[in-house]
């Protein structure tokens, strides 16, 4: 039986401004909106993920930790919520139930997480480093003699795409359809069609791997003792691609933006007094590439910080806002990994070491090859793609002295 309805007075919260996280204005300057949210309530904000999808955004660090570590009151299973959501809703593919660890609770979550963790644990980091280097060098050679490039589309995006395909044993043609479908889901543009494209491509990948078993993450899922069926396998791969393309390419691009635009890094990384890992740590803290996520759906009205959150309505963790909560922030970000970018509790990301390594090697490779690279526009003139979940540049133009091609080994 659910507990009695909380008696907290939520009338003031109900009259608060509801912030449109899908709007281009939000994407352009989300931190201005987070500050406005805090003026109304220090830890929670009423938001819309889409014009017809209300949600609660958690913007307080300690409140977020409490939510993430309370799977009883905040389970990740959205099936009751989505019953009233139309199929064409652009954010539904990001929020809907899938038989995977991200959108399940209880024993189902434990089963899916075990399969994913086991498959990822078989990735050898030294082999992954070599794979990233082998993928990075041809991409650098495509731009180095020209003297200018768009690093997002010509480097970060194809690198994340090719590395993940290598990890999962996915051929480029299938992987391209996966990437296109995943991008549509993140942006909420043609998301329903993107979801169909994604599922179809992953079904082909599973069929291919059954006929050609090799040591890769997809094969690890196929061979795991939990014996996942085809729909379950598809949705584990949805999670891996969702975490491995968009957030990873944004981690690479956004960290390069930080290094190239912040004088603390622009020279010190090349001189060795600060490392690429330092820049990654700061970026993950102050401007995470997956800014708002970690969804849960309270099964009954829940009181949090004097506010009654409705039953079966999405609760979203703003990692970006929580990491910058003034009650926990300090001037020392280098080496500080207490941020919530990887989530926390039972849903904490199991691929953190791999994501770190891919981004670090990718950034080191291009900085070593093009040490005089500079932004082609002022950093505050860079623009971001709309969408309530990601922090994604529309482009990252740079210029540099033309350089001879690198030798491929």
C-alpha positions in Angstrom: 0.0 0.0 0.0 1.3 3.5 -0.8 1.9 5.8 2.2 -0.6 8.5 3.1 -0.6 11.5 0.9 1.9 14.0 2.2 0.5 17.1 4.0 3.1 19.6 2.8 1.6 22.8 1.3 2.4 22.7 -2.4 0.2 25.6 -3.5 3.1 28.0 -3.8 5.1 25.5 -5.9 2.1 25.0 -8.2 2.0 28.7 -9.0 5.7 28.9 -9.9 6.8 29.6 -13.4 7.0 26.5 -15.5 10.3 26.6 -17.5 10.3 25.4 -21.1 13.4 23.2 -21.4 12.7 22.4 -25.0 13.0 26.0 -26.1 15.9 27.5 -28.1 16.3 30.1 -25.4 17.0 27.5 -22.8 19.6 25.8 -25.0 21.3 29.1 -25.6 21.9 29.9 -21.9 20.6 27.2 -19.6 22.6 28.5 -16.6 20.6 31.7 -16.6 17.4 29.6 -16.4 18.8 27.5 -13.5 19.5 30.8 -11.6 15.9 31.9 -12.2 14.7 28.6 -11.0 16.6 28.9 -7.7 14.9 32.3 -7.1 11.6 30.4 -6.8 12.8 27.3 -5.0 16.4 26.4 -4.1 16.3 22.7 -5.0 13.3 22.0 -7.3 11.7 23.6 -10.4 8.6 23.0 -12.4 9.5 22.4 -16.0 8.1 21.3 -19.3 10.2 18.8 -21.3 7.8 19.4 -24.2 4.7 21.7 -24.4 2.5 18.9 -23.0 5.0 17.0 -20.8 5.3 18.5 -17.3 8.1 17.4 -15.0 10.1 18.3 -11.9 13.7 19.3 -12.3 16.0 18.7 -9.4 18.5 21.5 -9.2 19.9 21.0 -5.6 22.9 18.7 -5.2 22.0 17.0 -1.9 18.3 16.6 -3.0 19.5 14.9 -6.2 21.7 12.5 -4.3 18.7 11.6 -2.1 16.5 11.0 -5.1 19.2 8.9 -6.9 19.7 6.7 -3.9 16.0 6.1 -3.2 14.8 3.7 -5.8 11.7 2.8 -3.8 10.2 6.3 -3.9 11.9 7.2 -7.2 11.9 4.1 -9.5 13.0 4.5 -13.1 10.0 2.5 -14.5 7.8 4.9 -16.6 5.1 2.5 -17.7 2.2 4.1 -15.8 3.2 7.6 -16.8 3.5 6.9 -20.5 0.0 5.4 -20.8 -1.4 8.9 -21.3 1.4 10.1 -23.6 0.7 10.2 -27.4 3.0 8.1 -29.6 4.1 11.1 -31.6 5.4 13.0 -28.5 8.9 14.1 -29.4 10.5 13.3 -26.0 8.7 9.9 -25.6 11.6 7.8 -27.1 13.9 9.3 -24.5 11.6 8.7 -21.6 9.5 5.6 -22.4 9.9 2.2 -20.8 12.4 -0.1 -22.4 13.5 -3.5 -21.1 16.9 -2.3 -20.1 18.7 -1.1 -17.0 18.0 2.6 -17.6 14.2 2.3 -17.6 13.6 -0.6 -15.2 13.5 -1.1 -11.4 13.9 -3.9 -8.9 15.0 -7.4 -10.1 14.6 -6.5 -13.8 17.0 -3.6 -13.4 19.5 -5.9 -11.6 19.3 -8.5 -14.3 19.9 -6.0 -17.2 22.7 -4.1 -15.3 24.5 -7.4 -14.7 24.6 -8.2 -18.4 25.8 -4.7 -19.4 28.4 -4.5 -16.7 29.8 -8.0 -17.6 30.0 -7.1 -21.3 31.7 -3.8 -20.6 34.2 -5.4 -18.2 35.6 -7.5 -21.0 36.9 -4.3 -22.8 40.6 -4.1 -22.3 41.7 -0.4 -21.9 45.0 -0.8 -23.7 43.2 -2.2 -26.7 40.6 0.6 -26.5 43.4 3.2 -26.4 45.0 1.7 -29.5 41.6 1.7 -31.3 40.9 5.3 -30.5 44.4 6.3 -31.8 43.9 4.3 -35.0 40.5 6.0 -35.6 41.8 9.5 -34.7 44.8 9.6 -37.0 42.9 9.3 -40.3 40.4 11.9 -39.2 43.2 14.3 -38.3 44.8 13.6 -41.7 41.6 14.7 -43.5 41.9 18.2 -42.0 45.5 18.9 -41.1 46.6 20.1 -44.5 43.7 22.4 -44.9 44.2 24.8 -42.0 40.7 24.9 -40.7 38.0 22.5 -39.7 34.7 22.0 -37.9 35.8 19.8 -35.0 32.3 18.6 -34.0 31.3 17.2 -37.4 34.8 16.4 -38.7 36.3 14.9 -35.6 34.3 14.4 -32.4 31.2 13.0 -34.0 32.8 10.5 -36.4 35.3 9.5 -33.7 32.7 8.7 -31.1 30.6 6.9 -33.8 33.5 4.7 -35.1 34.9 3.9 -31.6 31.5 2.7 -30.4 31.0 0.6 -33.6 34.3 -1.0 -32.9 33.4 -1.8 -29.3 30.1 -3.3 -30.3 31.3 -5.0 -33.5 28.9 -3.0 -35.6 29.5 -2.5 -39.4 29.5 1.2 -40.5 26.3 1.0 -42.6 24.2 -0.3 -39.6 26.0 2.1 -37.3 25.1 5.1 -39.5 21.4 4.3 -39.2 21.8 3.9 -35.5 23.6 7.3 -35.2 20.9 9.0 -37.3 18.1 7.6 -35.2 19.8 8.4 -32.0 20.4 12.0 -33.0 16.7 12.4 -33.8 15.7 11.0 -30.4 18.0 13.4 -28.5 16.9 16.4 -30.4 13.2 15.5 -30.3 12.9 16.1 -34.0 11.3 13.3 -36.0 11.9 11.3 -32.8 9.2 8.6 -33.5 10.8 7.8 -36.9 14.2 7.9 -35.4 13.2 5.4 -32.8 11.9 3.0 -35.5 15.1 3.4 -37.5 17.2 2.7 -34.4 15.3 -0.5 -33.4 15.5 -1.8 -37.0 19.2 -1.2 -37.3 20.0 -2.9 -33.9 17.8 -5.9 -34.8 20.1 -6.3 -37.9 23.2 -6.0 -35.7 22.0 -8.8 -33.4 21.2 -11.1 -36.3 24.6 -10.4 -37.7 26.4 -11.2 -34.4 24.6 -14.5 -34.0 26.1 -15.6 -37.3 29.5 -14.2 -36.6 30.3 -14.3 -32.9 33.4 -12.3 -32.0 34.8 -10.9 -28.8 33.0 -7.5 -28.6 30.4 -6.0 -26.3 27.4 -7.2 -28.4 28.7 -10.7 -28.2 29.2 -10.4 -24.5 25.5 -9.5 -24.1 24.4 -12.4 -26.3 26.5 -14.9 -24.3 25.6 -13.6 -20.8 24.0 -16.2 -18.5 20.9 -14.0 -18.2 19.9 -15.1 -21.7 18.5 -11.9 -22.9 15.8 -12.2 -25.7 15.9 -10.2 -28.9 13.8 -7.2 -27.6 15.9 -7.1 -24.5 19.2 -7.2 -26.5 18.0 -4.4 -28.7 17.2 -2.2 -25.7 20.6 -2.9 -24.0 22.2 -1.7 -27.2 19.9 1.4 -27.3 21.4 2.3 -23.9 24.9 1.8 -25.0 24.5 3.8 -28.2 22.6 6.5 -26.4 25.5 6.9 -23.9 28.3 6.3 -26.4 27.6 8.6 -29.3 25.8 11.8 -28.4 27.2 12.3 -24.9 30.7 11.1 -25.9 31.0 13.4 -28.9 29.8 16.3 -26.8 32.3 15.5 -24.1 35.1 15.6 -26.6 33.9 18.8 -28.4 32.9 20.7 -25.3 36.2 19.9 -23.6 38.1 21.1 -26.6 36.0 24.3 -26.5 37.1 24.7 -22.8 40.8 24.1 -23.6 40.8 26.4 -26.6 38.9 29.2 -25.0 40.2 29.3 -21.4 43.6 30.7 -20.9 44.2 28.4 -17.9 44.1 25.5 -20.4 45.0 26.9 -23.8 48.7 27.0 -23.0 49.0 25.0 -19.8 47.8 21.7 -21.3 50.5 21.8 -24.0 53.2 22.8 -21.5 52.2 20.0 -19.2 51.2 21.9 -16.1 47.6 21.0 -16.6 46.4 17.7 -18.3 43.6 16.8 -20.6 42.2 14.8 -17.7 42.1 18.0 -15.6 40.1 19.7 -18.4 37.7 16.7 -18.6 37.1 16.8 -14.9 36.3 20.5 -14.9 34.0 20.2 -18.0 32.1 17.3 -16.4 31.7 19.4 -13.3 30.7 22.8 -14.7 29.1 22.0 -18.1 28.3 18.3 -18.4 27.5 17.1 -21.9 24.4 15.2 -20.7 23.0 18.1 -18.7 19.6 16.9 -17.5 18.7 13.2 -17.3 18.5 10.3 -14.7 14.7 10.1 -14.8 12.4 8.6 -12.2 8.7 8.3 -11.8 7.3 8.4 -8.2 4.6 5.7 -7.8 2.7 7.9 -5.4 2.8 11.6 -4.2 6.2 12.2 -2.6 7.2 15.1 -0.4 10.6 16.5 -1.1 12.0 19.7 0.5 8.5 20.9 1.4 7.1 20.2 -2.1 4.7 17.4 -3.0 5.8 15.8 -6.3 2.9 14.2 -8.2 2.6 10.5 -8.7 3.7 9.1 -12.1 5.2 12.4 -13.3 8.8 12.5 -14.5 11.5 13.7 -12.0 14.6 14.8 -13.9 18.0 15.3 -12.3 19.8 18.4 -13.6 23.4 17.3 -13.3 24.4 20.7 -14.7 22.5 22.7 -12.1 23.3 20.4 -9.2 27.1 20.4 -10.0 26.9 24.2 -9.8 24.9 24.4 -6.7 26.5 27.1 -4.6 26.0 25.0 -1.4 28.6 22.5 -2.6 30.8 24.2 -5.2 34.3 25.5 -4.7 36.9 27.2 -6.8 38.9 24.0 -6.9 37.5 21.9 -9.8 40.7 20.3 -11.0 40.8 16.7 -9.8 37.4 17.1 -8.1 35.1 14.2 -9.2 32.3 14.6 -6.7 30.0 15.8 -9.5 26.8 13.9 -10.5 27.5 13.7 -14.2 27.7 9.9 -14.0 24.6 9.7 -11.8 24.7 8.0 -8.5 23.2 5.0 -6.6 22.0 1.9 -8.4 21.9 3.6 -11.8 25.4 5.0 -11.8 27.0 4.8 -15.2 29.1 1.5 -15.5 31.1 2.8 -18.5 32.8 5.7 -16.8 36.4 4.5 -17.3 35.8 3.8 -21.0 34.2 7.2 -21.6 37.0 9.0 -19.9 39.6 7.1 -21.8 38.0 7.6 -25.2 37.7 11.4 -24.7 41.1 11.8 -23.2 42.9 9.9 -26.0 40.9 11.7 -28.7 41.7 15.1 -27.3 45.4 14.4 -26.7 45.7 13.1 -30.3 44.4 16.2 -32.0 46.2 18.6 -29.6 49.5 16.8 -30.2 49.0 16.9 -34.0 47.8 20.5 -34.2 49.3 22.3 -31.2 48.6 25.8 -32.6 44.9 25.2 -33.1 42.6 28.1 -32.1 38.9 28.8 -32.1 37.8 30.4 -35.4 35.1 32.4 -33.5 34.8 33.8 -30.0 33.7 31.2 -27.5 30.5 33.1 -26.6 29.5 33.1 -30.3 29.2 29.3 -30.3 25.7 28.1 -30.4 24.0 25.0 -28.9 21.4 22.6 -30.3 17.9 22.7 -28.6 16.8 19.8 -26.5 16.0 19.4 -22.8 18.6 16.7 -22.1 21.9 17.4 -23.9 24.5 20.2 -23.9 25.5 20.0 -27.6 27.3 22.5 -29.8 26.0 23.1 -33.3 29.6 23.4 -34.4 33.2 24.0 -33.3 35.1 25.9 -36.0 38.9 26.1 -35.6 41.9 27.2 -37.6 45.6 26.3 -37.4 48.7 26.4 -39.6 48.5 23.7 -42.2 50.4 20.7 -41.2 51.7 17.6 -43.1 49.8 14.4 -42.8 50.6 12.0 -40.0 52.2 8.6 -40.7 49.7 5.8 -40.2 51.0 2.6 -38.5 
